[in-house]
């Protein structure tokens, strides 16, 4: 299928079975009014969702389906390819596991930073002029897992645009929220405000006294009814590599707080436990996926050396972990 650009595969657990899911997009050399960018080392006018390939690790069998977001172009290619593409739709259990491709959001961000869109520029990690901040994972109760990135107005050094990419019922969505006027701060200002909190300083001092490494996560944003909310997961890693959630720092305007868990942070910040909260729980998500990556590495290692017993143990741990209720 030379017309398809295949993305890195993802191992998902579907009905207790491991399945490799590989999304394929169709690059376009030309498209009306499109801003050209780079994809796979060449100049393109865009990419379209095309196909989803499923590979069973146990049997090695591969099946190719139309992507649920496929348009007429992919459907035409499916007709040409005939029996290479399944005539039935992608199973609903797989549709529910489809994620917005990270490579796609990164390519889109490079385009949207251009002068034609006036969205702003991605801030640097820790420094205004440092390397651009990468998209960060977020979890929405409505849309499931996705990616968030922000852009700043270079003139004001203030948040200008929040972009959230996700799939809803298999359909790719890129939500753009513009921030203008008062209250459009940036992540560095929010971090300075949190660093002045006495309780957060005490927790950090205690972690350092235990010789733990402290890793502040990327600042996330949520334009809620109380105003533009910012929050940051902060984790601690001990000398044995164990990861724990140290704190969640959060702020709305000049109000700032830090707590051990997201729910307590929102309650302290908003002063009302029943008030609408951001739909993502970054700390729970970070811990969950760090553990999943560890078990995935163990499973890969066991499979590579042919140790099916160790692979089975790692796979079962991974299955139980990913079958947990997602963060709310």
N, C-alpha and C positions, 0 to 999 in steps of 0.2 A: 504494500500500500504506500507507494512513494509520495502520494499527495498529502500524507498525514505526517505531522510533527508530533512524535510521542513524547509525553512528559514523564518524569520519574514516577515509578510505581509506588503505591501505598498498600501496605498489608492491613486488611480490615478483617474483623471477625463478624461473620454473618451466620446467624442461626447455629452458633457453636463451631463453625468451620472457618479456617483461615483462607482468605482469597486475596490474591494480588490484583489490585485495580489500577489500570493504566489509562489515563485520559489522553486522547489524541485530538489535536486541533488542526485546522486546515489553513495554512498561510495564504494570504492574498497578495498578489503582486500589485494590483491596482484596485482602488475602490473610490467612488465619487466623494470628493471633498475630504478625504482622509489625510491625516498627518502621518507621514511615513516614519517608521522607526526600525530598530534592529530586532531581529528574531532569528535565533539559530545561526547567527553569523552572517545573515544577509538582510538586505533592505526590503521591508514589506509595508503594505498599506494597512495591515491588520491581520488578525487570525479569527477564525470562527470555530465554535465548538463542533466537533465532528463525530468522534467515535469513542467508545469505552471498551477496552479489552479486559477480560477476566481470565486469570490463570490460576488453575488449581495446583498448589504446591505438591500435593500427594500424587496426582496422576500426570501432571504436566500438560493437561489439556487446556487449550486456549479457545475462547469464544469472543467474538467481536459484535458489539451492538451499536446502534445509533445512540448518540448522546441525547438525553431528554431535552437538551437545549438546542439540538440541531435544527438548522433551517433548511430551505430548499436546496442549497448547495450541497450539503452533506447527504441529503436524501437522494439527490441525483447521482452522487458518487456511489451510494449504497446500491442503487439500481444497476449501475455499471458493474460493480464488483460482484453482484449476484450472490451465490452461495457462501462467499467469504464473510458476509454479514448476516447475523441472525435476523429472521423475519419478525420474531416476537420482540416486544419492547424490553428494555432493561428491567430486570426484576426489581420490584419496589424496595426490597431490603437493601439492594445495592444503591438505588437512587438516594435512599436516606443517608447513605454513607459518603456520597460524593462531596468533595470539598472544592472550594474555589482554588484553582492552581496558583501556587505562590509565584511561579515564573511569570504567569500572566499579569498578576497585579504589579509585579516589579517592572515589567515592560510598559504597562499602562502609566505607572508613576513617572517613568522617564519621559513619556510623551506629555503628560499633563503638567510637568514642570516647565515645559517650553513656553515661549512668549505668546503663542497663539491662544493660550487658555487662561492666562491671568489667575491661576490658582495659587501661585506662590512657589516657594522652594522648600524642599524637605530640610528640616533642621539637622545640624550635625550632632552626632552622638557625643554628649557631654560638652561639646564646644560648638559655638555658632558656626565656625568655619571648618569643622571636622568632617569626616566621611558621613554621607547621608544616613539618617536613621532608617533601618530596615523595617518593613512591615512587621507588626507584632500580632500574635494570635489573640483573638477575642472569642468569647462564647456568648451567643444570644439565645435566649429561650425560644424566640420565634424562628430564627434562622440557623441555629446550630453554630458550628465552628466557622470562623472566617478570619479575615485579616483587616487590621486597621493601620492607617498611616495618616500623618498630618503634614500640612505645608504651612509655612510662615510667610508673611509679608516681609520681604527683605528690608524695606524702608522703615517699618515700625518695629521689626523684630517681634512681631506678635502673631499668634495663631490666626491663620486665614481660612483654612479649609480642612475639614475632617472627611476622610474617605474610608468607607467600610465595604469590603468585598465579601460576599457570601453566596451560597446557593440556597434557594428556597424551593422545595419540591423539585430539585434538580435543575432549576433555572438559575443561571448566573445573574447576580445583581451587584452593581457598583453604586452605592449610595454616597452622594456628595452633599455635605452640609457646609455652607459658607458662614464664617464668623466675622462680623464687622462691628465697629463701634466700641463702646466701653466694655471692659471685662475680657477682651481678647488678649489674654496674657500668653506667655510661652512656658514650655516645660522647665526651663532653667529657673524662672521666677518661682514656679510652684515648688521646685526642689529646695530652693533657698528658704522658702517659707517653712517647709517641713523640717529642714535641718535645724531650725531654731526651736523646735518643739522639745521641751525638757524630757518628756516621757520617751520620745524616740532616741534622744541622746543616751538616756540611761540603758535602754535595751541594747543599743549598739555597743556601749561600754562593756556591758555584761558579756555580750557575744565575743568581743575582742579579748576580754580577760580569759575566756575559755579557748582562745586561739582559733576561733571560728573565722572563716572568710565571709565577709558581708557583700552580697551582690544586689544592688538596687536594680529593679527591672525598668523597662521602658515605661514612661508615663502614658497612661491611657486617658481618653477623654469621652465625656458623655454629655450632650446638650439636653439636659433634663429640665423639668418644670421649675426647679429651684435656681436655674442658671447653668452656666457651663461648669461641669464638674470635672475635676482631674483626680486621678488616683494612681498609685504606684505600688506594686508588690515588692517587698524586700525580703530576700531569703538569706539564710545562713547555711554555710557548708562546713561541717567539722572535718577534722584531719583524716577521718576514715571515709570521707566522701558522702556522708549522710546529709540529705537536704531537708531543711525544715523552714516553715514560714515564720519569719521573724516578726513582720508587721505589714500592715496596709496603711499607707499614708493617703489622705484624701483632703480635698479642699473645694470650696465654692467661693469665688471672690476672695475676700480677705480672711474668711473663716477656714481654719485648718485643724486637722486632728490626725492622730495615729492610733490604731488599735491592733489587737492580735488577729482579728478576723474581719472580713469585709462587712458582715452584718453589723458588728459593733461600730465599725468606722462610720457606716452610713447613719446609724441611729444617733451617734454623738454629733455628727456633722449637721444633720438635718433637724435634730431635736424632736423627731417624730418617727417612731419605729414603723408606722404604717405608711409613711411617705413613699412615693415612687423612687425606686433605686435603679442604678445602672444594671442592665441585664447581664453583665459579664462578671464572673468571679475569677479574677486573674490569678490569685494565689492558689486556689484549689486547682485551677487548670494547669498552672506551672508545675505543681507537685505531681499531678496525675501523669502529665506527659513526660516529665523527667524519669519517672518510674517506668513508664511504658518503653521509653527509649533504652533504658538499662536492660529490661527483659528481652527486648527485640535484639539487642546486641548479643545477649547470651544465646538466644535461639539461633541466630545466624551463625555464631561460632560453633554451636553444637552440630548444626546441619552440615557445616563445611567439613567437620572432622568425622562425620558419619555416626555421631552418637545420638541415636534416635531417642534413647531414654531421657537424656538431658534435654533434648529438644522438646520432648513431650512435657517435661516439667516446666520449662520456660514458657512454652506455648500456653499451658493451662493457667499459669500465673498471669500471663498477658491477657488471656481471654477473660479471667475474672476481673482484672483491673479495668479493661475497656467495657465490660458489661455493667460497671457501676453506674449509678444514676449520675448524669452529667451535672456540673455545677449550675446552680440557679442564680 
